[in-house]
Amino acid sequence: MAGHSKWANIQHRKGKQDEKRGLSFSKVAREITVAAKAGGGDPSFNPRLRLAIDRAKGVNMPKDKIDNAIKKGTGELEGVDYVEVRYEGYGIGGAAVIVDCLTDNRTRTVADVRHAFNKYGGNLGTDGCVAFQFRHCGQIVFAPGIDEAALIDAAIEAGADDVLANDDGSVEVITAPNDYMTVKEALEAAGFRSEFGAVTMKPENETPLTGDDAQRMQKLIDVLEGLDDVQEVHTSAVFDD
């Protein structure tokens, strides 16, 4: 696709996340609490908690805050009872959008999400309207120039599901969601440093946007991500050079 670079889009996505790092303590703590409540406070036996702690370390969250968030999830400390809610809809150019939330007030959250969609050119849809267009998986991305053959061997040995070589030279290692941290750590131990990684909803097909449409879509994503109850925004939109 002319002008479309996987690596450029991944760098753009990573840059946007880095911009928000200083604002993300509360959201990361919320994810830790919910993960601990769902699967217990020992990350060795709770892959979701292990991933949440890894994200917390990525934003330099202090250890005492991590520990307190875990204790709120296990009931050792008093905390808010959050529930997981997912909203689906369409953005600019029909791009699919999934909004994952943790909330203590569904009425407030759906009103905020609907307002963002309506104000910035999208449409909130019904449950399941776009989720089938995504694959729930772990995604570990390596910059162009990586030793692809060696990485493939290491990824297979580590238990990855797939390795995708992109035309621009970047490489994506795909894992089952619960295997993400195990594979990531195994690749790091083998000397492979990733540039980006997450358990995500990876679109099966992408919606390329350019010019004003790309700017409008980015605004919608930024507004959704800025909502207090929103943890993650997944989209099929990609931005051409």
C-alpha positions as CSV (number, residue, x, y, z in Angstrom):
1,M,0.0,0.0,0.0
2,A,1.6,3.3,-1.1
3,G,2.8,5.4,1.7
4,H,1.7,2.9,4.4
5,S,4.4,1.8,6.8
6,K,3.8,-0.6,9.6
7,W,6.8,0.7,11.5
8,A,5.8,4.3,11.2
9,N,2.4,3.5,12.6
10,I,3.8,1.5,15.4
11,Q,6.3,4.3,16.3
12,H,3.4,6.8,16.2
13,R,1.3,4.6,18.5
14,K,4.3,4.1,20.9
15,G,5.0,7.9,20.9
16,K,1.4,8.6,21.8
17,Q,1.6,6.1,24.7
18,D,4.9,7.6,25.9
19,E,3.2,11.1,26.0
20,K,0.6,9.7,28.4
21,R,2.9,7.9,30.7
22,G,3.0,10.5,33.4
23,L,-0.8,10.5,33.5
24,S,-1.3,6.7,33.6
25,F,-0.6,5.8,37.2
26,S,-4.3,5.7,38.1
27,K,-5.3,3.6,35.1
28,V,-2.4,1.1,35.6
29,A,-3.3,0.8,39.3
30,R,-6.9,0.1,38.4
31,E,-5.8,-2.7,36.0
32,I,-3.6,-4.2,38.8
33,T,-6.5,-4.1,41.3
34,V,-8.9,-5.8,38.8
35,A,-6.3,-8.4,37.8
36,A,-5.5,-9.3,41.4
37,K,-9.2,-9.5,42.2
38,A,-9.8,-11.9,39.3
39,G,-6.8,-14.1,39.6
40,G,-5.1,-13.6,43.0
41,G,-2.2,-11.5,44.2
42,D,0.7,-13.7,43.1
43,P,1.9,-12.7,39.6
44,S,3.6,-16.1,39.2
45,F,0.2,-17.7,38.9
46,N,-1.7,-14.7,37.4
47,P,-0.6,-13.8,33.9
48,R,-2.9,-10.8,33.8
49,L,-1.4,-9.4,37.0
50,R,2.1,-10.1,35.8
51,L,1.4,-8.1,32.6
52,A,-0.2,-5.2,34.6
53,I,2.8,-5.0,36.9
54,D,5.1,-5.0,33.9
55,R,3.1,-2.0,32.5
56,A,3.3,-0.3,35.9
57,K,7.1,-0.6,35.9
58,G,7.1,0.8,32.3
59,V,5.6,4.0,33.6
60,N,8.0,4.0,36.7
61,M,5.1,3.4,39.1
62,P,6.5,3.2,42.7
63,K,6.6,-0.3,44.2
64,D,4.4,0.8,47.2
65,K,1.7,1.9,44.8
66,I,1.9,-1.4,43.0
67,D,1.7,-3.3,46.2
68,N,-1.3,-1.2,47.5
69,A,-3.1,-1.8,44.2
70,I,-2.7,-5.5,44.6
71,K,-3.9,-5.4,48.2
72,K,-7.0,-3.6,47.1
73,G,-7.7,-6.4,44.6
74,T,-7.2,-9.1,47.2
75,G,-9.2,-7.4,49.8
76,E,-6.3,-6.6,52.2
77,L,-7.0,-2.9,51.6
78,E,-10.3,-1.2,51.0
79,G,-10.9,-0.2,47.4
80,V,-13.4,0.6,44.7
81,D,-15.2,-2.2,43.0
82,Y,-14.5,-1.9,39.3
83,V,-16.2,-3.8,36.5
84,E,-15.0,-4.4,33.0
85,V,-17.0,-2.9,30.1
86,R,-16.4,-2.9,26.4
87,Y,-17.9,-0.6,23.8
88,E,-17.6,-0.9,20.1
89,G,-18.2,1.5,17.3
90,Y,-17.0,3.2,14.1
91,G,-14.6,6.1,13.6
92,I,-13.7,8.1,10.6
93,G,-13.9,6.3,7.2
94,G,-15.7,3.4,8.9
95,A,-12.6,2.4,10.9
96,A,-13.5,-0.1,13.6
97,V,-13.0,1.0,17.2
98,I,-13.0,-1.0,20.5
99,V,-13.0,0.8,23.8
100,D,-12.1,-1.2,26.9
101,C,-13.1,0.3,30.2
102,L,-12.8,-0.3,34.0
103,T,-15.6,1.6,35.8
104,D,-17.5,1.9,39.0
105,N,-20.4,3.7,37.2
106,R,-21.6,2.2,33.9
107,T,-24.0,5.0,33.3
108,R,-21.3,7.7,33.5
109,T,-18.9,5.7,31.3
110,V,-21.3,4.9,28.5
111,A,-22.4,8.6,28.4
112,D,-18.8,9.8,28.2
113,V,-17.9,7.3,25.5
114,R,-21.1,8.0,23.4
115,H,-20.4,11.8,23.7
116,A,-16.9,11.4,22.4
117,F,-18.0,9.3,19.4
118,N,-20.8,11.7,18.6
119,K,-18.7,14.9,19.0
120,Y,-15.7,13.7,17.0
121,G,-17.2,12.0,14.0
122,G,-17.7,8.5,15.1
123,N,-20.7,6.3,15.9
124,L,-21.2,4.1,19.0
125,G,-22.3,0.7,17.8
126,T,-23.9,-2.4,19.4
127,D,-22.1,-5.2,21.3
128,G,-20.2,-7.4,18.8
129,C,-20.5,-5.1,15.9
130,V,-16.7,-4.9,15.3
131,A,-15.0,-7.3,17.7
132,F,-15.0,-10.1,15.1
133,Q,-12.6,-8.0,13.1
134,F,-9.9,-8.2,15.7
135,R,-7.7,-10.9,17.2
136,H,-7.0,-11.0,20.9
137,C,-3.3,-11.6,21.2
138,G,0.1,-10.6,22.5
139,Q,2.1,-8.4,20.0
140,I,5.8,-7.9,20.3
141,V,7.4,-5.6,17.7
142,F,11.0,-5.3,16.6
143,A,12.6,-2.5,14.6
144,P,13.8,-3.0,11.0
145,G,17.2,-4.4,10.9
146,I,16.6,-7.2,13.4
147,D,18.1,-10.6,12.5
148,E,14.8,-12.1,11.3
149,A,15.9,-15.7,11.0
150,A,17.4,-15.8,14.5
151,L,14.4,-14.1,15.9
152,I,12.0,-16.6,14.3
153,D,14.0,-19.5,15.8
154,A,14.0,-17.8,19.3
155,A,10.3,-17.0,19.0
156,I,9.3,-20.5,18.1
157,E,11.4,-21.9,20.9
158,A,9.8,-19.5,23.3
159,G,6.3,-20.6,22.3
160,A,5.1,-17.8,20.1
161,D,2.1,-18.4,17.8
162,D,3.4,-16.6,14.8
163,V,6.1,-14.3,13.4
164,L,5.1,-11.6,10.8
165,A,7.7,-10.0,8.7
166,N,6.5,-6.6,7.3
167,D,7.6,-5.0,4.0
168,D,9.3,-2.2,5.9
169,G,11.6,-4.6,7.7
170,S,9.9,-4.6,11.1
171,V,8.9,-7.9,12.6
172,E,6.0,-8.8,14.9
173,V,5.9,-11.7,17.2
174,I,2.4,-12.9,18.0
175,T,1.5,-14.8,21.1
176,A,-1.5,-16.2,23.0
177,P,-2.6,-13.5,25.5
178,N,-1.5,-15.5,28.5
179,D,1.9,-16.4,26.9
180,Y,2.8,-12.8,26.2
181,M,5.1,-12.1,29.2
182,T,6.7,-15.5,29.0
183,V,7.6,-15.1,25.4
184,K,8.7,-11.5,25.8
185,E,11.0,-12.4,28.7
186,A,12.4,-15.4,26.8
187,L,13.2,-13.2,23.8
188,E,14.9,-10.6,26.0
189,A,17.0,-13.3,27.6
190,A,18.0,-14.4,24.1
191,G,19.2,-10.8,23.4
192,F,16.2,-9.5,21.4
193,R,15.1,-6.1,22.5
194,S,11.6,-5.2,21.4
195,E,10.5,-1.6,20.6
196,F,6.9,-2.1,21.5
197,G,4.7,-4.8,23.1
198,A,1.2,-5.3,24.5
199,V,-1.6,-7.7,24.9
200,T,-4.0,-6.1,22.4
201,M,-6.8,-6.5,20.0
202,K,-5.0,-6.7,16.6
203,P,-7.1,-5.8,13.6
204,E,-7.4,-8.5,11.0
205,N,-7.7,-5.8,8.3
206,E,-6.6,-2.2,8.4
207,T,-8.4,1.0,7.4
208,P,-5.9,3.5,5.9
209,L,-6.6,7.2,6.5
210,T,-4.8,10.2,5.2
211,G,-4.9,14.0,5.6
212,D,-7.9,15.5,7.4
213,D,-9.5,12.1,8.0
214,A,-6.3,10.9,9.8
215,Q,-6.2,14.0,12.0
216,R,-9.9,13.6,12.9
217,M,-9.5,10.0,13.7
218,Q,-6.5,10.7,15.9
219,K,-8.5,13.3,17.7
220,L,-11.3,10.8,18.4
221,I,-8.7,8.3,19.7
222,D,-7.0,10.9,21.9
223,V,-10.4,12.0,23.4
224,L,-11.5,8.4,24.1
225,E,-8.1,7.5,25.7
226,G,-8.3,10.6,27.8
227,L,-11.5,9.5,29.6
228,D,-10.9,8.4,33.2
229,D,-12.7,5.1,32.8
230,V,-11.0,4.1,29.5
231,Q,-8.1,1.7,29.7
232,E,-7.4,0.9,26.1
233,V,-8.6,2.0,22.6
234,H,-8.1,-0.5,19.7
235,T,-8.7,0.5,16.1
236,S,-8.3,-0.8,12.6
237,A,-7.2,2.8,11.5
238,V,-3.7,3.3,10.2
239,F,-2.2,6.5,9.1
240,D,-0.4,6.8,5.8
241,D,2.7,8.9,5.4
